[in-house]
Amino acid sequence: MVTMRSLKTPEELLAAELIDHDMLDALRTVADHYAIALTPTVVSLIDRSDENDPIARQFVPDAAELVTTTAEREDPIGDAAHSPVKGIVHRYPDRVLLKAVHVCPVYCRFCFRREMVGPQGDGTLSPHELETALDYIRRNNQIWEVILTGGDPLVLSPRRLAAIMRGLAAIDHVKILRFHTRVPVVEPDRIDAALIDALKQSGKVVYVALHANHAREMTSQARAACTRMVDAGFPMVSQTVLLRGVNDDPAVLSDLMKAFVETRIKPYYLHHPDLAPGTSHFRLGIDEGQKLVSALRGNISGLCQPTYVLDIPGGHGKAVIGETAARREDGCYSVSDFRGETHRYPPK
């Protein structure tokens, strides 16, 4: 089954043989709440013969999304509490998020901003709203880094991206620009000469953080798109969400981290899944995540090690939650190696 356009409705998923007919009514209800979109690239990666396919699990809606637990919240990481003007989140002193657009080429079923993105979401900043956001950045000279996120900022046209970059170029105290995106893996042809030229318009250092959760996402086309960005002078780092049924296995995580490094992408964050509504079927315990991260240590290159983090609900920022290898015991330290064996180390 070949598709040449994005699938955005349960009926289109049914026609593409990605869901069964008996799922249709429930998924129509899901679609009333949360956006759906699968690009042709994503559809081509799905193994329809595998009912537990890790690509399908990330993008094909599930009736489980209609189940909301008491711990879940519409704004699980507390963006609203740190938003002084529309489009800006200023949680940390030296950096801000600039959310110019709330549209994505695909909609992840575990998205922590699922209440804000999509056709029913917060939309794209108007010219006035964007200027107000840029003015906030101008007036706060402690801001050293601007992180463009959303939504996915690389869905914007090169013309609009270039305009934003030129606006940021004039702000001297901003030194670093970072883009958070899935585009190189879900729509790799979008990474063309025009987009790359737009990203160069600021004259500042530009980093690109790529979101991918399974090594199968790192296709030859995706790697070529990333190569175009790295060769253009944009260092790349990775972001991955730890997801039950997708990558909660040391071998799967290892393959993904190696795929990043082979593509000149430095593994950066491994996110514990957030408390977004209707996502409990993706979550696993922090202790389970710690064991998975510990299994990577010592077994694969240090270049491949991500930092395991949790966004503390309520807007309190990130915490590193990997297991602590060193513990104080009887006046010395007990240090665990990658095999789980412990060794004593002096206090000084």
Salt bridges, closest charged atoms under 4 A:
GLU11 OE2 - ARG28 NE 2.64
GLU12 OE2 - ARG5 NH1 2.91
ASP25 OD1 - ARG28 NH1 3.22
ASP53 OD1 - ARG216 NH2 2.78
GLU65 OE1 - ARG109 NH2 2.93
GLU65 OE1 - ARG114 NH2 2.52
GLU72 OE2 - ARG283 NH2 3.00
ASP79 OD1 - ARG91 NH2 2.62
ASP79 OD2 - LYS99 NZ 3.34
ASP79 OD2 - ARG113 NE 2.76
ASP94 OD1 - ARG95 NH1 2.66
GLU129 OE2 - LYS86 NZ 3.34
GLU131 OE2 - ARG138 NH1 2.80
ASP135 OD1 - ARG138 NH1 3.88
ASP135 OD2 - ARG139 NE 3.02
GLU145 OE2 - ARG178 NE 2.80
ASP172 OD1 - LYS175 NZ 3.86
GLU187 OE1 - ARG190 NE 3.38
GLU217 OE1 - ARG182 NH1 2.67
ASP231 OD1 - ARG264 NH2 2.74
GLU262 OE1 - ARG223 NH1 3.07
GLU288 OE1 - ARG244 NH2 3.10
ASP311 OD1 - LYS318 NZ 3.61
ASP337 OD2 - HIS343 NE2 2.85
